[in-house]
Amino acid sequence: MTVILLLILGLLTGILSGIIGIGGGIIIIPALVFLFNMSQQHAQGTTLAMMVPPIGILAAVAYYKAGFVDIKVAGILCIGFLFGGFFGAKLALIIPSFYLKKVFSIIMILIALKMFFSK
């Protein structure tokens, strides 16, 4: 049953990622913490590992073909993300799960409020 639930979670998250560009951080991490009882660090590490093979390649190709991808910007972001992800993971490993959940939830709330009240 867990395999089926994980496949459904991945499928639904992939669909949402393709439609509105969200995924691991917004959907999968909270689901792994609350539905599958993972620690915050375990959920974050698992989600990052999940994103390595596909990293949205098929969705990115669809957007690229429609003319909605700036390769230069994506490349620069990728370099920053590569190093930022490494150092962020090192930091997350030393922060207690309780506090990491609080930081994660505050960031999600702030982003949601900013998006909700923007024009």
N, C-alpha and C positions, 0 to 999 in steps of 0.2 A: 504494500500500500504506500509506503514512504516513497518508493521509486516513482510511482504514478503521480503522487502529489508534487514531487520535485519536478517531474516533467511538465505537469500542468503549470506550475509556478514559472518555470523557464519559458514555456510557450506564451503565457499571458504577458510576462514581462518583455519578451521579445516583440510581441505585437505592440505593446505600449511604447517600447523604445523606438520602433519603426514609425509609429504615428506621431509621438510628441517628444522623442529624444530623451526619455527617462529610462531608468533601469535599475542597475545594481544598488546604488545608494538609496534610492527612494523606495523601491519595491522589495527587492530580494533581501537586503540586510534586515529590515524589520520583520519580514516573514520568517527568516531563519531564526531570529531571536525569539519571536513570540509563538510561532507555530511548531518550530523544531527544537526549541529549548537550547539553542547555541548561545555561547557567550558572545558579547559584542565583538571581541577580537576574532573569535572563530568565524563568525558570520562575515566580518569584513575580509578576512583572509580567504575564505571560501569564495566570496563574490569576486575578489580580484583574480583568483585562480580561474574562475569560470569565464571571466572576460578575456583572458589571454588568447585562447584559440580563435573565437569568432570576432571579438571586439567590434561587433556591428558591421562587419565587412560587407555583407549582402545589402544591409540597409544603406550603408555609405555609398555603395555602387549605384543604388537606385537614385539617391540624392545627387550623386555626381553626374549621372546621365541626364538628369533634369536641369543641370547647371547650378546646383545649390551647394557646391563644395569649393572652398578656397584652399587648394592644396598647400600653398605657402603658409597660411595661417595654421592649418592642421598640422603641418610638419613642425612648426615652431612650438605649438602647444604640446605636441608629442614629446619633444625633447624635454620641455619643462616638466611634463607629467611623469616621464621616466624617472628623473631624479627626485622630483617631489614625492612621487609614490614610494620610492625607496626610503627616503628620510622620514616621511609620514608614517610608514609602517613601523620603522624602528621606534618612533615616538609612541605610537599606539600600543606597542608591546609592553611599555613600561607604565602606562596609565591604567589604573584599576578599571575594570569593566563598568562598575557603577558610574564613575565620572565620565568615561568614554560615551556611555549611553546618554548622559545628560548633555554633553557637548554636541553629539550627533543630533539629538532632538531639538536643541536650541537652534542649530544651524538650519534644520529643516523648517522650523517654524518661521524663522526670519526670512528665508527664501520664499516660503508660501505667502507670507504677508506682503512682501515686496511685489511679488507677481500679482497677487490679488488686487492690490491698490494701485498698480501702474495702469497707464492708459493703453 
